[in-house]
Amino acid sequence: MMEAWNLQPMDGVTIGLAIVVLILVIRSIALGGKLKKLRKSYTQFTSGSGIEDLEHIIIAMKEKQAHQEQQHAALQQQVEELQRLVKEQKGHVGIHRYNAFSDGGSDLSFSLAILSETEEGLVLSGLHNRENTFVYAKPIRDGNSDYTLTPEEKKAINLALKRE
């Protein structure tokens, strides 16, 4: 004996619900695939760091950046200090030789200026004649001295500062 199946035509609501369920299943499968890709990217991003939490990674990066900024500030201070020290170095040298007594002989007398970029240093003058040599030193500040400078000493200072 066979029983007859009573198939009733589906009404519109049932068909609509079936379509919605089918769409949701397809959407769930698609979202699952995207989630799998996202997990793979996240795993690649965090691998090798020893940290599996993105928050810890960001905090560690911010700490490294703060440390680098501190190092940069320290290096900037060192550069500024070196620039200041370079200006104070007595690296500008000018020498002028001359005959101090004009009684024969040659240019054995000299004036030697040793100055920094800030025009501080000294000028040495050696006056030579047949019997004696006299050496004088004069401090220089701002390109001048508290002591009277001879024309030869001024010339040596100008040579050191490349004014001539």
N, CA, C and O atoms as a GROMACS GRO file, in nm:
protein
  656
    1MET      N    1   0.077  -0.116   0.000
    1MET     CA    2   0.000   0.000   0.000
    1MET      C    3   0.084   0.126   0.000
    1MET      O    4   0.174   0.150   0.080
    2MET      N    5   0.049   0.192  -0.085
    2MET     CA    6   0.120   0.318  -0.102
    2MET      C    7   0.035   0.430  -0.057
    2MET      O    8  -0.083   0.445  -0.088
    3GLU      N    9   0.104   0.507   0.017
    3GLU     CA   10   0.033   0.625   0.062
    3GLU      C   11   0.062   0.739  -0.033
    3GLU      O   12   0.175   0.752  -0.082
    4ALA      N   13  -0.026   0.812  -0.056
    4ALA     CA   14  -0.008   0.926  -0.145
    4ALA      C   15   0.038   1.046  -0.064
    4ALA      O   16  -0.013   1.078   0.043
    5TRP      N   17   0.134   1.105  -0.119
    5TRP     CA   18   0.184   1.225  -0.050
    5TRP      C   19   0.096   1.340  -0.086
    5TRP      O   20   0.055   1.360  -0.200
    6ASN      N   21   0.071   1.411   0.013
    6ASN     CA   22  -0.014   1.526  -0.010
    6ASN      C   23   0.076   1.650  -0.023
    6ASN      O   24   0.115   1.711   0.076
    7LEU      N   25   0.106   1.683  -0.143
    7LEU     CA   26   0.189   1.800  -0.168
    7LEU      C   27   0.098   1.918  -0.194
    7LEU      O   28   0.019   1.922  -0.288
    8GLN      N   29   0.113   2.011  -0.109
    8GLN     CA   30   0.035   2.132  -0.127
    8GLN      C   31   0.125   2.239  -0.185
    8GLN      O   32   0.243   2.248  -0.151
    9PRO      N   33   0.073   2.316  -0.266
    9PRO     CA   34   0.155   2.422  -0.322
    9PRO      C   35   0.202   2.515  -0.211
    9PRO      O   36   0.125   2.550  -0.121
   10MET      N   37   0.327   2.554  -0.217
   10MET     CA   38   0.384   2.642  -0.116
   10MET      C   39   0.328   2.780  -0.137
   10MET      O   40   0.308   2.830  -0.248
   11ASP      N   41   0.303   2.835  -0.027
   11ASP     CA   42   0.253   2.970  -0.039
   11ASP      C   43   0.370   3.067  -0.050
   11ASP      O   44   0.484   3.025  -0.031
   12GLY      N   45   0.348   3.194  -0.080
   12GLY     CA   46   0.449   3.295  -0.107
   12GLY      C   47   0.540   3.325   0.010
   12GLY      O   48   0.658   3.355  -0.010
   13VAL      N   49   0.489   3.317   0.133
   13VAL     CA   50   0.570   3.348   0.252
   13VAL      C   51   0.677   3.241   0.270
   13VAL      O   52   0.792   3.272   0.300
   14THR      N   53   0.639   3.118   0.252
   14THR     CA   54   0.733   3.009   0.270
   14THR      C   55   0.844   3.017   0.166
   14THR      O   56   0.960   2.993   0.197
   15ILE      N   57   0.809   3.048   0.045
   15ILE     CA   58   0.909   3.061  -0.061
   15ILE      C   59   1.002   3.178  -0.030
   15ILE      O   60   1.123   3.166  -0.049
   16GLY      N   61   0.949   3.288   0.016
   16GLY     CA   62   1.030   3.404   0.051
   16GLY      C   63   1.128   3.373   0.163
   16GLY      O   64   1.244   3.413   0.159
   17LEU      N   65   1.079   3.299   0.265
   17LEU     CA   66   1.167   3.261   0.376
   17LEU      C   67   1.277   3.167   0.329
   17LEU      O   68   1.391   3.177   0.375
   18ALA      N   69   1.246   3.078   0.241
   18ALA     CA   70   1.346   2.984   0.189
   18ALA      C   71   1.455   3.060   0.112
   18ALA      O   72   1.573   3.028   0.123
   19ILE      N   73   1.414   3.159   0.036
   19ILE     CA   74   1.511   3.238  -0.040
   19ILE      C   75   1.600   3.318   0.055
   19ILE      O   76   1.721   3.325   0.035
   20VAL      N   77   1.541   3.377   0.159
   20VAL     CA   78   1.618   3.455   0.257
   20VAL      C   79   1.719   3.364   0.327
   20VAL      O   80   1.834   3.402   0.345
   21VAL      N   81   1.677   3.245   0.367
   21VAL     CA   82   1.767   3.151   0.435
   21VAL      C   83   1.880   3.112   0.341
   21VAL      O   84   1.995   3.104   0.383
   22LEU      N   85   1.849   3.087   0.216
   22LEU     CA   86   1.951   3.050   0.118
   22LEU      C   87   2.052   3.164   0.101
   22LEU      O   88   2.172   3.140   0.094
   23ILE      N   89   2.004   3.288   0.092
   23ILE     CA   90   2.093   3.405   0.079
   23ILE      C   91   2.181   3.418   0.204
   23ILE      O   92   2.300   3.445   0.192
   24LEU      N   93   2.125   3.398   0.322
   24LEU     CA   94   2.202   3.408   0.446
   24LEU      C   95   2.310   3.300   0.455
   24LEU      O   96   2.420   3.326   0.504
   25VAL      N   97   2.280   3.182   0.409
   25VAL     CA   98   2.380   3.074   0.409
   25VAL      C   99   2.495   3.109   0.315
   25VAL      O  100   2.612   3.093   0.350
   26ILE      N  101   2.462   3.158   0.195
   26ILE     CA  102   2.566   3.197   0.100
   26ILE      C  103   2.650   3.311   0.157
   26ILE      O  104   2.773   3.311   0.145
   27ARG      N  105   2.585   3.407   0.219
   27ARG     CA  106   2.655   3.523   0.279
   27ARG      C  107   2.745   3.477   0.393
   27ARG      O  108   2.856   3.528   0.407
   28SER      N  109   2.701   3.383   0.474
   28SER     CA  110   2.782   3.329   0.584
   28SER      C  111   2.907   3.260   0.531
   28SER      O  112   3.015   3.273   0.589
   29ILE      N  113   2.892   3.186   0.424
   29ILE     CA  114   3.008   3.118   0.364
   29ILE      C  115   3.108   3.221   0.313
   29ILE      O  116   3.228   3.207   0.334
   30ALA      N  117   3.058   3.325   0.245
   30ALA     CA  118   3.147   3.430   0.193
   30ALA      C  119   3.219   3.502   0.308
   30ALA      O  120   3.339   3.526   0.299
   31LEU      N  121   3.147   3.536   0.414
   31LEU     CA  122   3.208   3.604   0.529
   31LEU      C  123   3.310   3.514   0.599
   31LEU      O  124   3.411   3.563   0.650
   32GLY      N  125   3.284   3.384   0.601
   32GLY     CA  126   3.379   3.289   0.660
   32GLY      C  127   3.510   3.290   0.582
   32GLY      O  128   3.618   3.284   0.642
   33GLY      N  129   3.501   3.296   0.450
   33GLY     CA  130   3.622   3.302   0.366
   33GLY      C  131   3.701   3.431   0.391
   33GLY      O  132   3.824   3.428   0.401
   34LYS      N  133   3.629   3.544   0.401
   34LYS     CA  134   3.696   3.670   0.429
   34LYS      C  135   3.761   3.669   0.567
   34LYS      O  136   3.871   3.721   0.585
   35LEU      N  137   3.692   3.610   0.664
   35LEU     CA  138   3.747   3.601   0.800
   35LEU      C  139   3.872   3.515   0.801
   35LEU      O  140   3.967   3.544   0.874
   36LYS      N  141   3.874   3.409   0.723
   36LYS     CA  142   3.992   3.323   0.715
   36LYS      C  143   4.111   3.401   0.657
   36LYS      O  144   4.222   3.389   0.708
   37LYS      N  145   4.087   3.482   0.552
   37LYS     CA  146   4.193   3.565   0.495
   37LYS      C  147   4.243   3.667   0.596
   37LYS      O  148   4.364   3.690   0.608
   38LEU      N  149   4.152   3.728   0.669
   38LEU     CA  150   4.188   3.828   0.769
   38LEU      C  151   4.272   3.766   0.881
   38LEU      O  152   4.370   3.826   0.926
   39ARG      N  153   4.235   3.646   0.925
   39ARG     CA  154   4.315   3.578   1.029
   39ARG      C  155   4.454   3.545   0.977
   39ARG      O  156   4.553   3.556   1.050
   40LYS      N  157   4.462   3.503   0.852
   40LYS     CA  158   4.592   3.472   0.793
   40LYS      C  159   4.680   3.598   0.788
   40LYS      O  160   4.798   3.591   0.822
   41SER      N  161   4.624   3.711   0.746
   41SER     CA  162   4.699   3.837   0.742
   41SER      C  163   4.743   3.879   0.882
   41SER      O  164   4.856   3.923   0.901
   42TYR      N  165   4.654   3.866   0.979
   42TYR     CA  166   4.687   3.902   1.117
   42TYR      C  167   4.799   3.814   1.171
   42TYR      O  168   4.889   3.862   1.240
   43THR      N  169   4.793   3.687   1.141
   43THR     CA  170   4.897   3.594   1.186
   43THR      C  171   5.032   3.630   1.123
   43THR      O  172   5.135   3.627   1.190
   44GLN      N  173   5.032   3.663   0.995
   44GLN     CA  174   5.156   3.704   0.929
   44GLN      C  175   5.208   3.834   0.989
   44GLN      O  176   5.329   3.851   1.006
   45PHE      N  177   5.120   3.925   1.021
   45PHE     CA  178   5.158   4.055   1.077
   45PHE      C  179   5.221   4.040   1.216
   45PHE      O  180   5.318   4.109   1.248
   46THR      N  181   5.166   3.952   1.296
   46THR     CA  182   5.216   3.936   1.433
   46THR      C  183   5.323   3.829   1.447
   46THR      O  184   5.383   3.817   1.554
   47SER      N  185   5.349   3.751   1.343
   47SER     CA  186   5.447   3.643   1.357
   47SER      C  187   5.587   3.701   1.373
   47SER      O  188   5.620   3.803   1.312
   48GLY      N  189   5.668   3.636   1.456
   48GLY     CA  190   5.805   3.678   1.478
   48GLY      C  191   5.819   3.788   1.582
   48GLY      O  192   5.931   3.818   1.624
   49SER      N  193   5.709   3.847   1.624
   49SER     CA  194   5.720   3.954   1.724
   49SER      C  195   5.713   3.899   1.865
   49SER      O  196   5.747   3.968   1.960
   50GLY      N  197   5.669   3.776   1.879
   50GLY     CA  198   5.656   3.718   2.011
   50GLY      C  199   5.532   3.772   2.083
   50GLY      O  200   5.507   3.737   2.199
   51ILE      N  201   5.458   3.853   2.016
   51ILE     CA  202   5.339   3.913   2.076
   51ILE      C  203   5.222   3.878   1.985
   51ILE      O  204   5.228   3.897   1.863
   52GLU      N  205   5.119   3.830   2.042
   52GLU     CA  206   5.004   3.790   1.963
   52GLU      C  207   4.889   3.889   1.977
   52GLU      O  208   4.778   3.862   1.932
   53ASP      N  209   4.916   4.003   2.038
   53ASP     CA  210   4.811   4.100   2.060
   53ASP      C  211   4.848   4.231   1.991
   53ASP      O  212   4.955   4.286   2.017
   54LEU      N  213   4.762   4.280   1.904
   54LEU     CA  214   4.788   4.401   1.828
   54LEU      C  215   4.808   4.522   1.919
   54LEU      O  216   4.889   4.609   1.888
   55GLU      N  217   4.739   4.528   2.029
   55GLU     CA  218   4.753   4.639   2.123
   55GLU      C  219   4.895   4.646   2.178
   55GLU      O  220   4.952   4.754   2.189
   56HIS      N  221   4.952   4.531   2.212
   56HIS     CA  222   5.089   4.528   2.263
   56HIS      C  223   5.189   4.569   2.155
   56HIS      O  224   5.290   4.633   2.185
   57ILE      N  225   5.161   4.533   2.032
   57ILE     CA  226   5.250   4.572   1.922
   57ILE      C  227   5.251   4.723   1.907
   57ILE      O  228   5.357   4.784   1.892
   58ILE      N  229   5.134   4.784   1.910
   58ILE     CA  230   5.125   4.930   1.895
   58ILE      C  231   5.193   4.999   2.012
   58ILE      O  232   5.263   5.099   1.992
   59ILE      N  233   5.174   4.950   2.132
   59ILE     CA  234   5.240   5.010   2.251
   59ILE      C  235   5.391   4.999   2.238
   59ILE      O  236   5.463   5.094   2.267
   60ALA      N  237   5.440   4.882   2.195
   60ALA     CA  238   5.585   4.864   2.178
   60ALA      C  239   5.639   4.960   2.072
   60ALA      O  240   5.748   5.014   2.088
   61MET      N  241   5.565   4.980   1.964
   61MET     CA  242   5.609   5.072   1.859
   61MET      C  243   5.613   5.216   1.911
   61MET      O  244   5.705   5.290   1.878
   62LYS      N  245   5.516   5.255   1.991
   62LYS     CA  246   5.514   5.390   2.046
   62LYS      C  247   5.632   5.410   2.142
   62LYS      O  248   5.692   5.518   2.145
   63GLU      N  249   5.664   5.307   2.220
   63GLU     CA  250   5.778   5.316   2.312
   63GLU      C  251   5.909   5.330   2.234
   63GLU      O  252   5.996   5.409   2.272
   64LYS      N  253   5.922   5.254   2.126
   64LYS     CA  254   6.042   5.265   2.043
   64LYS      C  255   6.052   5.404   1.982
   64LYS      O  256   6.161   5.461   1.975
   65GLN      N  257   5.941   5.458   1.937
   65GLN     CA  258   5.941   5.591   1.877
   65GLN      C  259   5.980   5.696   1.981
   65GLN      O  260   6.058   5.787   1.951
   66ALA      N  261   5.928   5.684   2.103
   66ALA     CA  262   5.964   5.780   2.209
   66ALA      C  263   6.114   5.771   2.240
   66ALA      O  264   6.179   5.873   2.262
   67HIS      N  265   6.167   5.649   2.242
   67HIS     CA  266   6.310   5.630   2.268
   67HIS      C  267   6.393   5.693   2.156
   67HIS      O  268   6.494   5.757   2.182
   68GLN      N  269   6.351   5.675   2.032
   68GLN     CA  270   6.422   5.734   1.919
   68GLN      C  271   6.416   5.886   1.923
   68GLN      O  272   6.514   5.953   1.889
   69GLU      N  273   6.303   5.941   1.965
   69GLU     CA  274   6.292   6.086   1.976
   69GLU      C  275   6.386   6.139   2.084
   69GLU      O  276   6.446   6.245   2.067
   70GLN      N  277   6.400   6.066   2.195
   70GLN     CA  278   6.494   6.107   2.300
   70GLN      C  279   6.637   6.102   2.246
   70GLN      O  280   6.716   6.194   2.271
   71GLN      N  281   6.671   5.997   2.175
   71GLN     CA  282   6.805   5.987   2.117
   71GLN      C  283   6.829   6.099   2.017
   71GLN      O  284   6.939   6.154   2.012
   72HIS      N  285   6.730   6.133   1.938
   72HIS     CA  286   6.743   6.241   1.841
   72HIS      C  287   6.768   6.373   1.912
   72HIS      O  288   6.853   6.451   1.869
   73ALA      N  289   6.696   6.399   2.020
   73ALA     CA  290   6.715   6.523   2.095
   73ALA      C  291   6.856   6.529   2.154
   73ALA      O  292   6.920   6.634   2.151
   74ALA      N  293   6.904   6.416   2.207
   74ALA     CA  294   7.039   6.412   2.263
   74ALA      C  295   7.144   6.436   2.154
   74ALA      O  296   7.241   6.508   2.176
   75LEU      N  297   7.124   6.376   2.038
   75LEU     CA  298   7.217   6.397   1.927
   75LEU      C  299   7.214   6.542   1.879
   75LEU      O  300   7.317   6.598   1.844
   76GLN      N  301   7.096   6.601   1.878
   76GLN     CA  302   7.084   6.741   1.836
   76GLN      C  303   7.161   6.832   1.933
   76GLN      O  304   7.227   6.926   1.890
   77GLN      N  305   7.152   6.803   2.062
   77GLN     CA  306   7.227   6.881   2.161
   77GLN      C  307   7.377   6.864   2.139
   77GLN      O  308   7.452   6.961   2.148
   78GLN      N  309   7.420   6.742   2.111
   78GLN     CA  310   7.563   6.719   2.087
   78GLN      C  311   7.611   6.795   1.963
   78GLN      O  312   7.720   6.852   1.964
   79VAL      N  313   7.531   6.796   1.858
   79VAL     CA  314   7.568   6.868   1.736
   79VAL      C  315   7.579   7.018   1.766
   79VAL      O  316   7.674   7.083   1.721
   80GLU      N  317   7.484   7.072   1.840
   80GLU     CA  318   7.489   7.214   1.874
   80GLU      C  319   7.612   7.246   1.959
   80GLU      O  320   7.676   7.349   1.939
   81GLU      N  321   7.646   7.157   2.052
   81GLU     CA  322   7.765   7.178   2.135
   81GLU      C  323   7.891   7.173   2.050
   81GLU      O  324   7.982   7.254   2.068
   82LEU      N  325   7.897   7.078   1.957
   82LEU     CA  326   8.013   7.068   1.867
   82LEU      C  327   8.025   7.192   1.779
   82LEU      O  328   8.135   7.240   1.754
   83GLN      N  329   7.912   7.242   1.731
   83GLN     CA  330   7.916   7.364   1.650
   83GLN      C  331   7.970   7.481   1.731
   83GLN      O  332   8.048   7.562   1.680
   84ARG      N  333   7.929   7.490   1.857
   84ARG     CA  334   7.978   7.597   1.943
   84ARG      C  335   8.128   7.582   1.967
   84ARG      O  336   8.202   7.680   1.961
   85LEU      N  337   8.173   7.459   1.993
   85LEU     CA  338   8.315   7.434   2.017
   85LEU      C  339   8.400   7.463   1.894
   85LEU      O  340   8.512   7.514   1.906
   86VAL      N  341   8.348   7.431   1.777
   86VAL     CA  342   8.424   7.456   1.654
   86VAL      C  343   8.447   7.605   1.637
   86VAL      O  344   8.555   7.647   1.595
   87LYS      N  345   8.346   7.686   1.670
   87LYS     CA  346   8.363   7.830   1.657
   87LYS      C  347   8.469   7.884   1.752
   87LYS      O  348   8.533   7.985   1.724
   88GLU      N  349   8.488   7.816   1.866
   88GLU     CA  350   8.585   7.862   1.966
   88GLU      C  351   8.726   7.812   1.938
   88GLU      O  352   8.821   7.858   2.001
   89GLN      N  353   8.742   7.718   1.844
   89GLN     CA  354   8.875   7.665   1.814
   89GLN      C  355   8.960   7.773   1.749
   89GLN      O  356   8.913   7.852   1.667
   90LYS      N  357   9.084   7.775   1.788
   90LYS     CA  358   9.179   7.874   1.736
   90LYS      C  359   9.238   7.821   1.606
   90LYS      O  360   9.354   7.779   1.602
   91GLY      N  361   9.160   7.823   1.502
   91GLY     CA  362   9.202   7.766   1.374
   91GLY      C  363   9.236   7.868   1.268
   91GLY      O  364   9.283   7.831   1.161
   92HIS      N  365   9.214   7.996   1.296
   92HIS     CA  366   9.246   8.099   1.198
   92HIS      C  367   9.384   8.155   1.231
   92HIS      O  368   9.405   8.214   1.336
   93VAL      N  369   9.476   8.135   1.139
   93VAL     CA  370   9.615   8.174   1.163
   93VAL      C  371   9.658   8.268   1.051
   93VAL      O  372   9.632   8.243   0.933
   94GLY      N  373   9.724   8.376   1.090
   94GLY     CA  374   9.780   8.469   0.993
   94GLY      C  375   9.918   8.511   1.039
   94GLY      O  376   9.938   8.542   1.157
   95ILE      N  377  10.013   8.514   0.948
   95ILE     CA  378  10.150   8.554   0.984
   95ILE      C  379  10.196   8.662   0.887
   95ILE      O  380  10.173   8.655   0.766
   96HIS      N  381  10.261   8.761   0.943
   96HIS     CA  382  10.316   8.872   0.863
   96HIS      C  383  10.462   8.888   0.903
   96HIS      O  384  10.493   8.914   1.020
   97ARG      N  385  10.552   8.872   0.806
   97ARG     CA  386  10.696   8.889   0.831
   97ARG      C  387  10.738   9.026   0.782
   97ARG      O  388  10.688   9.077   0.682
   98TYR      N  389  10.833   9.086   0.855
   98TYR     CA  390  10.878   9.220   0.818
   98TYR      C  391  11.014   9.249   0.881
   98TYR      O  392  11.059   9.176   0.969
   99ASN      N  393  11.076   9.355   0.834
   99ASN     CA  394  11.204   9.402   0.889
   99ASN      C  395  11.168   9.513   0.988
   99ASN      O  396  11.130   9.623   0.947
  100ALA      N  397  11.181   9.485   1.116
  100ALA     CA  398  11.134   9.577   1.219
  100ALA      C  399  11.221   9.701   1.233
  100ALA      O  400  11.170   9.808   1.269
  101PHE      N  401  11.350   9.691   1.206
  101PHE     CA  402  11.439   9.803   1.236
  101PHE      C  403  11.496   9.871   1.111
  101PHE      O  404  11.563   9.974   1.123
  102SER      N  405  11.473   9.820   0.997
  102SER     CA  406  11.515   9.877   0.869
  102SER      C  407  11.662   9.916   0.865
  102SER      O  408  11.698  10.012   0.796
  103ASP      N  409  11.744   9.844   0.934
  103ASP     CA  410  11.888   9.876   0.933
  103ASP      C  411  11.964   9.763   0.863
  103ASP      O  412  12.069   9.718   0.910
  104GLY      N  413  11.911   9.722   0.754
  104GLY     CA  414  11.973   9.611   0.683
  104GLY      C  415  11.911   9.481   0.728
  104GLY      O  416  11.817   9.480   0.807
  105GLY      N  417  11.962   9.375   0.679
  105GLY     CA  418  11.908   9.245   0.716
  105GLY      C  419  11.785   9.213   0.634
  105GLY      O  420  11.758   9.274   0.530
  106SER      N  421  11.712   9.117   0.682
  106SER     CA  422  11.594   9.074   0.607
  106SER      C  423  11.472   9.072   0.700
  106SER      O  424  11.477   9.120   0.813
  107ASP      N  425  11.365   9.016   0.649
  107ASP     CA  426  11.238   9.013   0.722
  107ASP      C  427  11.240   8.901   0.827
  107ASP      O  428  11.175   8.798   0.810
  108LEU      N  429  11.316   8.923   0.936
  108LEU     CA  430  11.326   8.822   1.041
  108LEU      C  431  11.226   8.847   1.154
  108LEU      O  432  11.205   8.758   1.237
  109SER      N  433  11.165   8.963   1.160
  109SER     CA  434  11.062   8.990   1.260
  109SER      C  435  10.928   8.938   1.207
  109SER      O  436  10.909   8.924   1.086
  110PHE      N  437  10.838   8.910   1.298
  110PHE     CA  438  10.710   8.856   1.255
  110PHE      C  439  10.600   8.894   1.354
  110PHE      O  440  10.627   8.927   1.470
  111SER      N  441  10.477   8.888   1.306
  111SER     CA  442  10.357   8.894   1.390
  111SER      C  443  10.271   8.777   1.348
  111SER      O  444  10.240   8.758   1.230
  112LEU      N  445  10.231   8.698   1.448
  112LEU     CA  446  10.154   8.576   1.425
  112LEU      C  447  10.023   8.589   1.501
  112LEU      O  448  10.024   8.602   1.624
  113ALA      N  449   9.911   8.584   1.430
  113ALA     CA  450   9.778   8.590   1.494
  113ALA      C  451   9.717   8.451   1.489
  113ALA      O  452   9.714   8.386   1.385
  114ILE      N  453   9.667   8.406   1.605
  114ILE     CA  454   9.598   8.277   1.616
  114ILE      C  455   9.462   8.308   1.677
  114ILE      O  456   9.452   8.345   1.794
  115LEU      N  457   9.356   8.293   1.596
  115LEU     CA  458   9.223   8.338   1.637
  115LEU      C  459   9.117   8.231   1.612
  115LEU      O  460   9.134   8.141   1.530
  116SER      N  461   9.007   8.244   1.685
  116SER     CA  462   8.891   8.159   1.663
  116SER      C  463   8.795   8.228   1.567
  116SER      O  464   8.817   8.342   1.526
  117GLU      N  465   8.689   8.159   1.533
  117GLU     CA  466   8.587   8.217   1.446
  117GLU      C  467   8.519   8.336   1.515
  117GLU      O  468   8.467   8.425   1.448
  118THR      N  469   8.518   8.336   1.647
  118THR     CA  470   8.459   8.446   1.723
  118THR      C  471   8.559   8.559   1.746
  118THR      O  472   8.536   8.647   1.828
  119GLU      N  473   8.672   8.555   1.674
  119GLU     CA  474   8.776   8.659   1.677
  119GLU      C  475   8.840   8.673   1.815
  119GLU      O  476   8.869   8.784   1.860
  120GLU      N  477   8.862   8.560   1.880
  120GLU     CA  478   8.931   8.560   2.008
  120GLU      C  479   9.055   8.474   1.996
  120GLU      O  480   9.056   8.373   1.924
  121GLY      N  481   9.161   8.513   2.066
  121GLY     CA  482   9.286   8.438   2.061
  121GLY      C  483   9.400   8.526   2.105
  121GLY      O  484   9.393   8.594   2.207
  122LEU      N  485   9.509   8.523   2.025
  122LEU     CA  486   9.626   8.602   2.061
  122LEU      C  487   9.706   8.638   1.938
  122LEU      O  488   9.690   8.579   1.832
  123VAL      N  489   9.792   8.739   1.956
  123VAL     CA  490   9.886   8.776   1.853
  123VAL      C  491  10.024   8.776   1.916
  123VAL      O  492  10.045   8.838   2.020
  124LEU      N  493  10.118   8.707   1.854
  124LEU     CA  494  10.257   8.701   1.898
  124LEU      C  495  10.342   8.783   1.802
  124LEU      O  496  10.328   8.772   1.680
  125SER      N  497  10.427   8.865   1.856
  125SER     CA  498  10.519   8.943   1.773
  125SER      C  499  10.661   8.915   1.817
  125SER      O  500  10.693   8.922   1.936
  126GLY      N  501  10.744   8.884   1.721
  126GLY     CA  502  10.886   8.862   1.747
  126GLY      C  503  10.965   8.968   1.673
  126GLY      O  504  10.965   8.974   1.550
  127LEU      N  505  11.033   9.052   1.750
  127LEU     CA  506  11.114   9.160   1.691
  127LEU      C  507  11.260   9.118   1.698
  127LEU      O  508  11.314   9.092   1.806
  128HIS      N  509  11.323   9.112   1.582
  128HIS     CA  510  11.460   9.059   1.574
  128HIS      C  511  11.553   9.168   1.519
  128HIS      O  512  11.524   9.231   1.417
  129ASN      N  513  11.665   9.189   1.591
  129ASN     CA  514  11.773   9.272   1.537
  129ASN      C  515  11.902   9.192   1.547
  129ASN      O  516  11.897   9.072   1.578
  130ARG      N  517  12.016   9.253   1.522
  130ARG     CA  518  12.141   9.178   1.518
  130ARG      C  519  12.182   9.124   1.653
  130ARG      O  520  12.247   9.019   1.660
  131GLU      N  521  12.146   9.189   1.759
  131GLU     CA  522  12.190   9.146   1.892
  131GLU      C  523  12.083   9.069   1.970
  131GLU      O  524  12.118   8.980   2.048
  132ASN      N  525  11.956   9.100   1.952
  132ASN     CA  526  11.850   9.044   2.037
  132ASN      C  527  11.725   9.009   1.957
  132ASN      O  528  11.705   9.054   1.843
  133THR      N  529  11.642   8.927   2.022
  133THR     CA  530  11.508   8.901   1.972
  133THR      C  531  11.413   8.920   2.089
  133THR      O  532  11.435   8.865   2.197
  134PHE      N  533  11.308   8.996   2.067
  134PHE     CA  534  11.208   9.020   2.170
  134PHE      C  535  11.076   8.960   2.121
  134PHE      O  536  11.039   8.976   2.004
  135VAL      N  537  11.005   8.891   2.211
  135VAL     CA  538  10.877   8.830   2.176
  135VAL      C  539  10.770   8.888   2.267
  135VAL      O  540  10.786   8.895   2.389
  136TYR      N  541  10.660   8.931   2.206
  136TYR     CA  542  10.549   8.992   2.279
  136TYR      C  543  10.421   8.915   2.245
  136TYR      O  544  10.402   8.872   2.132
  137ALA      N  545  10.334   8.898   2.343
  137ALA     CA  546  10.205   8.834   2.322
  137ALA      C  547  10.096   8.929   2.369
  137ALA      O  548  10.107   8.991   2.474
  138LYS      N  549   9.991   8.938   2.289
  138LYS     CA  550   9.878   9.023   2.324
  138LYS      C  551   9.748   8.944   2.306
  138LYS      O  552   9.727   8.883   2.201
  139PRO      N  553   9.662   8.945   2.407
  139PRO     CA  554   9.533   8.875   2.392
  139PRO      C  555   9.441   8.952   2.298
  139PRO      O  556   9.444   9.075   2.292
  140ILE      N  557   9.360   8.878   2.226
  140ILE     CA  558   9.267   8.937   2.131
  140ILE      C  559   9.126   8.893   2.168
  140ILE      O  560   9.100   8.774   2.188
  141ARG      N  561   9.035   8.990   2.176
  141ARG     CA  562   8.893   8.964   2.196
  141ARG      C  563   8.815   9.051   2.098
  141ARG      O  564   8.839   9.171   2.086
  142ASP      N  565   8.721   8.987   2.029
  142ASP     CA  566   8.641   9.058   1.927
  142ASP      C  567   8.729   9.129   1.824
  142ASP      O  568   8.693   9.236   1.775
  143GLY      N  569   8.842   9.069   1.791
  143GLY     CA  570   8.929   9.123   1.687
  143GLY      C  571   9.018   9.238   1.732
  143GLY      O  572   9.094   9.292   1.652
  144ASN      N  573   9.012   9.276   1.859
  144ASN     CA  574   9.093   9.386   1.912
  144ASN      C  575   9.161   9.342   2.041
  144ASN      O  576   9.133   9.236   2.095
  145SER      N  577   9.251   9.426   2.088
  145SER     CA  578   9.323   9.398   2.211
  145SER      C  579   9.315   9.519   2.304
  145SER      O  580   9.298   9.632   2.260
  146ASP      N  581   9.328   9.492   2.433
  146ASP     CA  582   9.336   9.602   2.531
  146ASP      C  583   9.470   9.675   2.518
  146ASP      O  584   9.486   9.787   2.565
  147TYR      N  585   9.566   9.610   2.453
  147TYR     CA  586   9.699   9.667   2.431
  147TYR      C  587   9.703   9.726   2.290
  147TYR      O  588   9.634   9.678   2.200
  148THR      N  589   9.782   9.827   2.272
  148THR     CA  590   9.794   9.890   2.140
  148THR      C  591   9.854   9.791   2.042
  148THR      O  592   9.957   9.729   2.068
  149LEU      N  593   9.789   9.779   1.929
  149LEU     CA  594   9.835   9.688   1.825
  149LEU      C  595   9.916   9.766   1.722
  149LEU      O  596   9.878   9.876   1.682
  150THR      N  597  10.027   9.708   1.680
  150THR     CA  598  10.108   9.770   1.575
  150THR      C  599  10.042   9.744   1.441
  150THR      O  600   9.958   9.655   1.430
  151PRO      N  601  10.079   9.818   1.339
  151PRO     CA  602  10.023   9.792   1.206
  151PRO      C  603  10.052   9.649   1.158
  151PRO      O  604   9.968   9.588   1.091
  152GLU      N  605  10.169   9.596   1.193
  152GLU     CA  606  10.204   9.459   1.154
  152GLU      C  607  10.114   9.357   1.225
  152GLU      O  608  10.072   9.259   1.164
  153GLU      N  609  10.084   9.381   1.352
  153GLU     CA  610   9.996   9.292   1.427
  153GLU      C  611   9.854   9.298   1.369
  153GLU      O  612   9.788   9.196   1.356
  154LYS      N  613   9.809   9.417   1.336
  154LYS     CA  614   9.677   9.432   1.273
  154LYS      C  615   9.671   9.359   1.140
  154LYS      O  616   9.569   9.299   1.105
  155LYS      N  617   9.782   9.366   1.066
  155LYS     CA  618   9.786   9.295   0.938
  155LYS      C  619   9.777   9.144   0.960
  155LYS      O  620   9.706   9.075   0.887
  156ALA      N  621   9.849   9.093   1.061
  156ALA     CA  622   9.843   8.949   1.090
  156ALA      C  623   9.701   8.907   1.131
  156ALA      O  624   9.654   8.801   1.091
  157ILE      N  625   9.632   8.993   1.210
  157ILE     CA  626   9.495   8.964   1.251
  157ILE      C  627   9.403   8.962   1.127
  157ILE      O  628   9.319   8.873   1.113
  158ASN      N  629   9.421   9.060   1.040
  158ASN     CA  630   9.340   9.064   0.919
  158ASN      C  631   9.365   8.943   0.827
  158ASN      O  632   9.273   8.892   0.763
  159LEU      N  633   9.491   8.899   0.822
  159LEU     CA  634   9.522   8.779   0.744
  159LEU      C  635   9.454   8.657   0.804
  159LEU      O  636   9.401   8.573   0.732
  160ALA      N  637   9.457   8.646   0.938
  160ALA     CA  638   9.394   8.532   1.005
  160ALA      C  639   9.244   8.530   0.981
  160ALA      O  640   9.183   8.424   0.964
  161LEU      N  641   9.184   8.647   0.982
  161LEU     CA  642   9.039   8.655   0.964
  161LEU      C  643   8.999   8.670   0.817
  161LEU      O  644   8.882   8.689   0.783
  162LYS      N  645   9.101   8.661   0.730
  162LYS     CA  646   9.080   8.667   0.583
  162LYS      C  647   9.012   8.796   0.543
  162LYS      O  648   8.924   8.798   0.456
  163ARG      N  649   9.053   8.904   0.606
  163ARG     CA  650   9.001   9.036   0.569
  163ARG      C  651   9.085   9.097   0.457
  163ARG      O  652   9.043   9.194   0.394
  164GLU      N  653   9.200   9.041   0.432
  164GLU     CA  654   9.287   9.092   0.325
  164GLU      C  655   9.307   8.984   0.222
  164GLU      O  656   9.376   9.005   0.123
   0.00000   0.00000   0.00000
